[in-house]
Amino acid sequence: MRTTQNPNKDSRIKPLERVTVLVVTHLPETKSAYHKDRMSVISKSLVSLLDNANIEINFIVWDNGSCDTLRDYLKELPIDSLILSRNIGKTNALKFVMRGLPEGSIFAYGDDDIEYFDDWLRPQIEILENFPQVGTVTGYPTVIQGRWAKHPNIEGSQIESGKFIPQEWERDFALAHGREWNMHYANTLNDKTTRITYKGLQAYCLGHHCQFVCYPEKIEPLYNWSDRAMLPEQPIDKEIDNAGLYRFSTINRYARHIGNVL
């Protein structure tokens, strides 16, 4: 039976911020060689994200079956929505969140081992809002990601090809991925990066799956539900290309991959 009405029945909720940022975390234990230092990596990632966003965001952390050490830490952070679930996989968490966002939202995603620099969101959103046919924009330009980028054919744009990305950034990329620098340098020696200029804005023609911004209604349908904890990432790049969308990066570096050790 019901004796009275819920006093909050006619109350109004605060609308979500237009920009939603999601990080998917996963730290099942802290003893193994891979995970033993990851607590400090995740902490650095989340703190740098919050400290350097510089705009109002709806911040969501989806934790995929982590140990109590991480979950207790997450509960102390200024997170708008903390989702604690069993490990449903990175792709499924992404798809769940993107599906639930209101029309007109901007969605930003980052792995839990990304470091963010000052004002990292605004320049990515500027490209997203002003370039046509944008799929994703990242703030993490690297030479090798240009190999899988679709070169745009945008009326009124100017295209250049060259060695634009600083070697220092590539050294960071190699270190974070456990690649010996001389081998990585030799492997990318002949790679060039495509730079596009459109209506006074510049971007590189490349994309990253570890950190990006997008319009969720364009990208969510391209992700498939999966029973794998982590899917290969390049198929989603191809899906974005096949949908007639472009993947861009900022000219300056606003994020970088840390790895599993600071």
C-alpha positions as a printed NumPy array, in Angstrom:
array([[  0.   ,   0.   ,   0.   ],
       [  0.991,   3.656,  -0.299],
       [  0.011,   6.182,   2.336],
       [  1.472,   9.431,   0.92 ],
       [  3.252,  10.708,  -2.19 ],
       [  6.995,  10.981,  -2.697],
       [  7.828,  14.594,  -1.673],
       [ 10.309,  14.832,  -4.569],
       [  7.723,  13.921,  -7.198],
       [  7.514,  17.419,  -8.683],
       [ 11.078,  18.549,  -8.043],
       [ 13.44 ,  19.498, -10.869],
       [ 16.942,  18.168, -11.448],
       [ 19.959,  20.162, -12.543],
       [ 20.62 ,  19.565, -16.271],
       [ 23.843,  17.764, -17.146],
       [ 26.763,  19.864, -18.302],
       [ 27.07 ,  19.818, -22.091],
       [ 30.498,  18.144, -21.896],
       [ 30.657,  14.698, -20.305],
       [ 34.067,  13.202, -19.589],
       [ 34.414,   9.454, -19.012],
       [ 37.362,   7.494, -17.667],
       [ 37.148,   3.704, -17.461],
       [ 39.319,   2.357, -14.652],
       [ 40.495,  -1.198, -14.001],
       [ 42.865,  -2.289, -11.217],
       [ 42.048,  -5.836, -10.095],
       [ 45.041,  -6.104,  -7.725],
       [ 48.272,  -4.329,  -6.823],
       [ 50.749,  -7.204,  -6.492],
       [ 51.605,  -8.267, -10.038],
       [ 54.469,  -6.729, -11.997],
       [ 52.076,  -4.919, -14.328],
       [ 49.679,  -3.531, -11.714],
       [ 51.926,  -2.816,  -8.729],
       [ 52.543,   0.844,  -9.689],
       [ 49.303,   1.524, -11.482],
       [ 47.56 ,   3.068,  -8.479],
       [ 49.875,   6.089,  -8.706],
       [ 49.398,   6.223, -12.499],
       [ 45.601,   6.268, -12.218],
       [ 45.767,   8.915,  -9.51 ],
       [ 48.003,  11.151, -11.635],
       [ 45.665,  10.701, -14.597],
       [ 42.467,  11.597, -12.743],
       [ 43.954,  14.527, -10.815],
       [ 45.524,  16.039, -13.95 ],
       [ 42.208,  15.641, -15.808],
       [ 40.261,  17.504, -13.13 ],
       [ 42.887,  20.152, -12.446],
       [ 43.391,  21.054, -16.104],
       [ 39.946,  20.789, -17.69 ],
       [ 39.263,  24.514, -17.111],
       [ 35.584,  24.19 , -18.071],
       [ 32.54 ,  22.759, -16.315],
       [ 32.154,  19.038, -17.028],
       [ 29.974,  16.122, -16.053],
       [ 32.677,  13.718, -14.857],
       [ 31.953,  10.001, -14.91 ],
       [ 34.265,   7.218, -13.783],
       [ 33.233,   3.673, -14.676],
       [ 35.218,   1.224, -12.595],
       [ 35.458,  -2.231, -14.121],
       [ 35.82 ,  -4.619, -11.191],
       [ 38.737,  -3.007,  -9.376],
       [ 40.117,  -3.838,  -5.952],
       [ 39.055,  -1.948,  -2.817],
       [ 42.253,   0.127,  -2.829],
       [ 41.225,   1.93 ,  -6.   ],
       [ 37.502,   2.015,  -5.261],
       [ 38.045,   3.609,  -1.859],
       [ 40.253,   6.241,  -3.512],
       [ 37.669,   6.96 ,  -6.222],
       [ 34.999,   7.6  ,  -3.618],
       [ 37.062,  10.518,  -2.281],
       [ 37.345,  12.327,  -5.637],
       [ 34.915,  14.989,  -6.952],
       [ 33.291,  12.601,  -9.423],
       [ 29.738,  13.387, -10.555],
       [ 28.84 ,   9.756, -11.302],
       [ 30.908,   6.846, -10.013],
       [ 29.8  ,   3.522, -11.48 ],
       [ 31.128,   0.419,  -9.725],
       [ 30.523,  -2.719, -11.759],
       [ 32.015,  -6.079, -12.427],
       [ 34.391,  -6.022, -15.386],
       [ 32.064,  -5.537, -18.356],
       [ 34.873,  -4.492, -20.71 ],
       [ 36.055,  -1.098, -21.866],
       [ 33.997,  -1.03 , -25.067],
       [ 30.738,  -1.89 , -23.332],
       [ 31.286,   0.799, -20.671],
       [ 31.911,   3.369, -23.388],
       [ 28.79 ,   2.352, -25.253],
       [ 26.618,   2.396, -22.111],
       [ 27.625,   5.956, -21.229],
       [ 27.42 ,   7.394, -24.739],
       [ 23.935,   5.922, -25.172],
       [ 22.692,   7.663, -22.049],
       [ 23.75 ,  11.213, -22.938],
       [ 21.256,  13.88 , -24.023],
       [ 21.132,  15.048, -27.619],
       [ 23.638,  17.817, -28.287],
       [ 26.17 ,  16.531, -25.763],
       [ 29.905,  16.448, -26.28 ],
       [ 31.59 ,  13.29 , -25.035],
       [ 35.242,  13.02 , -24.014],
       [ 36.949,   9.732, -23.188],
       [ 40.304,   8.873, -21.653],
       [ 41.988,   5.662, -20.544],
       [ 43.096,   5.561, -16.91 ],
       [ 46.777,   6.037, -17.806],
       [ 46.567,   9.375, -19.627],
       [ 48.14 ,  12.57 , -18.286],
       [ 46.373,  15.847, -19.162],
       [ 47.937,  19.266, -19.613],
       [ 46.518,  22.74 , -19.018],
       [ 43.246,  23.558, -20.841],
       [ 43.235,  20.163, -22.563],
       [ 39.531,  20.103, -23.488],
       [ 38.85 ,  23.458, -25.126],
       [ 41.17 ,  23.119, -28.186],
       [ 39.763,  19.674, -28.979],
       [ 36.179,  20.931, -28.756],
       [ 37.069,  23.866, -31.023],
       [ 38.111,  21.451, -33.8  ],
       [ 35.073,  19.24 , -33.157],
       [ 32.681,  22.181, -33.497],
       [ 34.276,  23.922, -36.479],
       [ 35.551,  21.217, -38.837],
       [ 33.026,  19.374, -41.027],
       [ 32.417,  15.622, -40.843],
       [ 34.403,  15.157, -37.63 ],
       [ 34.378,  11.732, -36.012],
       [ 36.88 ,  12.15 , -33.179],
       [ 39.463,  14.681, -32.019],
       [ 42.392,  13.841, -29.763],
       [ 44.814,  16.053, -27.891],
       [ 47.572,  13.45 , -28.204],
       [ 49.311,  13.764, -31.596],
       [ 51.869,  11.088, -32.463],
       [ 53.559,  10.324, -35.773],
       [ 52.606,   6.662, -36.01 ],
       [ 48.858,   7.278, -35.649],
       [ 48.918,   9.084, -38.987],
       [ 49.392,   5.734, -40.724],
       [ 45.756,   4.818, -40.117],
       [ 44.206,   8.22 , -40.735],
       [ 41.828,   9.051, -43.555],
       [ 43.03 ,  12.156, -45.345],
       [ 40.128,  14.598, -45.621],
       [ 38.735,  16.142, -48.756],
       [ 37.2  ,  19.319, -47.366],
       [ 36.384,  22.174, -49.708],
       [ 38.28 ,  25.316, -48.791],
       [ 40.918,  23.519, -46.73 ],
       [ 44.692,  23.511, -47.189],
       [ 46.649,  20.261, -46.832],
       [ 50.363,  19.983, -46.014],
       [ 52.572,  16.954, -45.364],
       [ 55.77 ,  17.029, -43.345],
       [ 57.733,  16.337, -40.179],
       [ 55.701,  18.49 , -37.821],
       [ 55.559,  16.538, -34.536],
       [ 58.495,  17.187, -32.133],
       [ 60.864,  14.299, -31.506],
       [ 60.488,  14.859, -27.756],
       [ 56.82 ,  13.828, -28.006],
       [ 57.778,  10.715, -29.928],
       [ 60.327,   9.788, -27.266],
       [ 57.553,  10.035, -24.675],
       [ 55.33 ,   7.855, -26.843],
       [ 58.016,   5.189, -27.222],
       [ 58.811,   5.194, -23.495],
       [ 55.157,   4.916, -22.474],
       [ 54.658,   1.944, -24.793],
       [ 57.842,   0.146, -23.772],
       [ 59.49 ,   0.632, -27.162],
       [ 63.235,   1.038, -27.532],
       [ 63.797,   4.534, -28.905],
       [ 66.254,   3.703, -31.687],
       [ 63.935,   1.028, -33.055],
       [ 60.907,   3.338, -32.869],
       [ 62.852,   6.148, -34.534],
       [ 63.967,   3.866, -37.368],
       [ 60.427,   2.536, -37.752],
       [ 58.947,   6.024, -38.139],
       [ 61.845,   7.739, -39.922],
       [ 59.984,   7.98 , -43.227],
       [ 56.581,   8.789, -41.742],
       [ 55.105,  12.185, -42.428],
       [ 52.148,  13.854, -40.775],
       [ 49.297,  15.498, -42.677],
       [ 48.292,  18.942, -41.424],
       [ 45.016,  20.556, -42.447],
       [ 44.069,  24.226, -42.209],
       [ 40.377,  25.109, -42.376],
       [ 38.885,  28.54 , -41.681],
       [ 41.986,  29.577, -39.773],
       [ 42.086,  26.447, -37.578],
       [ 44.743,  23.767, -37.888],
       [ 44.684,  20.067, -37.032],
       [ 46.628,  16.926, -37.774],
       [ 44.92 ,  14.103, -39.644],
       [ 45.263,  11.317, -37.097],
       [ 43.362,   9.816, -34.225],
       [ 43.817,   8.084, -30.887],
       [ 41.449,   5.675, -29.178],
       [ 43.03 ,   6.223, -25.741],
       [ 41.894,   9.876, -25.536],
       [ 39.36 ,  11.661, -27.731],
       [ 36.297,  13.89 , -27.902],
       [ 33.273,  13.328, -30.155],
       [ 29.553,  13.745, -30.645],
       [ 28.243,  10.546, -29.009],
       [ 25.331,  10.07 , -31.41 ],
       [ 27.848,   9.756, -34.276],
       [ 30.325,   7.395, -32.595],
       [ 28.265,   5.194, -30.247],
       [ 26.564,   3.221, -33.067],
       [ 30.007,   2.294, -34.431],
       [ 30.947,   0.449, -31.21 ],
       [ 29.746,  -3.155, -30.975],
       [ 28.857,  -4.97 , -27.761],
       [ 31.574,  -7.486, -26.932],
       [ 32.356, -10.272, -24.466],
       [ 36.054,  -9.288, -24.483],
       [ 37.59 ,  -7.166, -21.741],
       [ 39.622,  -5.213, -24.311],
       [ 39.017,  -5.222, -28.043],
       [ 41.631,  -4.365, -30.695],
       [ 41.266,  -0.629, -31.298],
       [ 42.015,  -0.211, -35.004],
       [ 38.7  ,  -1.736, -36.22 ],
       [ 36.82 ,   1.196, -34.658],
       [ 39.123,   3.582, -36.57 ],
       [ 38.074,   1.841, -39.783],
       [ 34.411,   2.061, -38.78 ],
       [ 34.779,   5.83 , -38.301],
       [ 36.488,   6.129, -41.687],
       [ 33.814,   3.993, -43.375],
       [ 31.11 ,   6.224, -41.896],
       [ 32.595,   9.151, -43.829],
       [ 33.95 ,  10.805, -40.696],
       [ 37.421,  12.17 , -40.042],
       [ 39.795,  11.714, -37.112],
       [ 41.83 ,  14.758, -36.123],
       [ 44.257,  15.852, -33.43 ],
       [ 45.227,  19.205, -32.012],
       [ 48.47 ,  20.757, -33.211],
       [ 49.735,  21.197, -29.65 ],
       [ 49.96 ,  18.265, -27.262],
       [ 47.372,  18.37 , -24.493],
       [ 47.6  ,  14.761, -23.283],
       [ 50.04 ,  11.901, -23.262],
       [ 50.122,   8.222, -22.389],
       [ 51.912,   7.433, -19.118],
       [ 52.159,   3.637, -19.248],
       [ 51.966,   1.452, -16.161],
       [ 54.833,   3.14 , -14.245],
       [ 55.276,   6.859, -13.577]])
